């Protein structure tokens, strides 16, 4: 009886093992297919193609460490802008004024800490400048949510106003900040100069906002509002409040970039 039972078990186990093997192969193929058809993979391939093409055109000069460092350092500022704008896009809104707000806030900060003018401490100047950015973002949110003006028109108008005020304050000249500690954020690097501090700051913000969007209640609220504002309102979510927070956040991130 024991021998027959073992033979029966072996006969039953073979189909099961074959079934499991086929299932694993199917799952593997599905995973590979999902990776190859994902947007992330397409962007990585496109980036690799750009690097290869420009490396060939410049005889390898494009991929030199110094050039890569400058390239990464330059996009760290844009990264902060994209974080705020990206959250708004997820919620179904648009902000064209973040860059202009950043420029204005950067100029105001430079004027606040200028020893020939107010000469405020760096921290105080930074706080006041970010408060200004938050106020401009609140104006955007007010016009869009209260007066129902289109986000495209409102944020473009605010951008033009910020550009005009910046021109008046500076007279078309770039203000300078003579502070070694502050200037180190944009110029210094670690690991023998290969990793700029500004890039580290951008990576930290990406991690924070990535966790916020994927793991927190507010992050899920942003996706719900962007998917269907009416349905989100019926579930107890306030789309206007969410929009207000995101416009202020976009302006503040623009101010940080500036």
N, C-alpha and C positions, 0 to 999 in steps of 0.2 A: 504493500500500500504506500509506503514511504517513497519507493522508487517511482511509482506511477504519479504520485503527487508532485515530486520534483520535476518530472518530465512535463506535466501539465503547467506548472509554474513557469518553466523555461519557455514553453510554447506561448504562454500569455505575455511573458515579459518582452519577447522579441517584437511583437507588434507595437507594444507600448514604447519601447526604446526607439523604434523607427518613427512612430508618431511624434515623439518628443524631438527627435532629430529634425524631422520635417518642419515642425513648429518653430524650432530655433532658427532654422535656415530662413523660414518665412519672416520671422521677426527681424532677423539681421538684414534681409533685403529691404524690408519696410523702413528700417532705421536708416540704411544707406540712401534709400530713395528720398526720405524726408530731409536728410542733410543736404543732398545734392540739389534739391528743389527749393531749399530755404533761401530767404533773402540775405541772410548773413553770409552764407557760402558764396552767393553771387557777388556780394560786395567785396569779400576777401579775394575772389578771383579777379575782379575788376581792379582792385588795388595792386595785386601782383602784376597784372598786365601793364598798368601805368608805370610801375617801378621798372619793369623789364624794358619797356619802350624807351623811357627817358634815360635809363642806364646805357642803352645802346647808342642813343643820339648824342649823349655827352661823354662817350668813351669811359664810362664807369664813374664819372664825377658826381652823378646824381646820388649814388649810394655811399658816398664817403661819409664817415662818422660825423664830421663837422656839419655837413649839409643835412643829414638826418636829424641831428640835434636841433638845428635851426628850424627845420620843418616841424618837428614835434613841438618846439617852444612856441611857434607862431600859432598853431592850432589850439593851444591850451586856452587862449583867450576866447576863441570862437566856441570852444567846448562849453564854457560857462553860459554863453548866450543860448546855445542849443538846449541846455538842460531846462531853462525856464520856458523857452519857446516850445520845446517838445511836450512838456506837461500840458501846455495850453492846446496844442494840436490834438493830443489824446482826448481832451475834453470837448473838442469840436470848435475851439476858438482860434484866433490868429492875432499875433502881435508883431507889427512891423516897426515898432518904436524902440525895441530893446537896445539896439546898437547905438541909436542917437541918445537915448537916456544914459547909456554907459559913457559916452563921450562927454556929455554935460556934467555928469556926476564926477568923472575924473578931473575935469577942469575945476569944478567947484572945490573938490578936495584939495587940489594943488594950491588954489587961492587961499583956502582956509588955513593951511599949514605953512604958507609962505611967511617967512620971518619979516619981510618988508611990509606985510599987510596985517592980518590978524595974528599969525604966529601961534595957532592953536597946536596942542599936542597931536601926534599922529592918530592916537586912538580916538580922541574927541572928534577930530576932523573926519575920520572914517565913519563914525557913528552918525554924525550930522549929515554926511553925504548919502549914506544909505537910507536915512529917514527921508531925505529929499527924493530919492529913487522910489521909495515906497509910496510917497505922496503922489508922485506922477502916475504910478501904477494904479493907485486908487482913483485918480481922475479918469483914466482909461476905463476902469470897471464901472464907474458911475455913469459915464455917457453911454456905454454899451448896454448895461443892464437896466438903468433907470430911464434913460431917454430913448433907448432902443435904436441908437445909431449903429450902422454896420461896423463891425470890428475893423474891417479893411480901411474904411475912411477915417475912423476915429484914430486909430494908431498911426496912420500915415500923417494925419494932421498934427498929432502930438510929436511925431518925429521931426517934422518941418519946424515946429515951434522950438524944440530942443536944439536943433541945428542953428536956428537964428540966434537964440540966447547964447549959445556957445560962441558964436562968431562975435557977438557984442562984448562978451566978457573977455575974450582973448585978443580981439583985434586981429584975428587970423594968425596969431603967433602961438607957438606951443609953450605952455608954462612948464617950468622945471621944478623938481622936488629934490632938494639937497639933503637927503637923509639916507645914510648907508644901510641901516636896518631895513627900511622900506624898499629901497632900490634893489636889495638882495633878493627880494621875492621874484623880481622879473629878470634878474641877470645872473644870479648865482646858480651853481649846479652841485650835485653830489656824485659819488662814484667816479672820481677823476674827471668830472666835467661832462659826463655822458647823460646825466638825468637832471634836467632843470627842475628847480623847486616849484615853478609854476605848473609843471606837468604833474607833480605829486599832488598839488592842491586840486587840480582838475580831476585826477583819478579818485581822490577822496570824495569829492562831490558826486561823481558818477556812482560810486559805491553807495553813498548815503541815499541818493534819490532812487537808485535801483532797488534797494531794500524797501524804501518807502512805497514805491509803486507796486511791488510784488507781494509785500508781506503785511502792510498796514491797512487799516480800515479806510483811511483817507485815500490811499492809492487805489483801492478798489472802487471808491466813490468816483474818482476821476474817470475811470473806465466806464462806469455806469452812466455818468452824465454825458460822456462823449458818445456812447452807444445809442441812448434814447433819453433825452432830458425829461420828456413827459412821463415815461415809465419810472424814471428815477424819482421824480417828484411824487408820484403816487405811492412809492415805497417809503416815503418819509424823508428823502434827501432834498436839500435845498440847493438847486442848481445855481441860483444867483449868488449865494454865499460861496459856493465852490469856485465860481467864476471870479468873484472878487479876490479871493485868496490867491488864485493862480495868476491873475494880472499883477497883483502886488509882488508875488514871487518872481515873475518874469522880469519886472522892473528892477528888483533888488539884485537878481543874478546879473542883469545888464550892468548895474552899478558896480558890482564886484569885478566884472570883466573890465570895466573902465578904469 
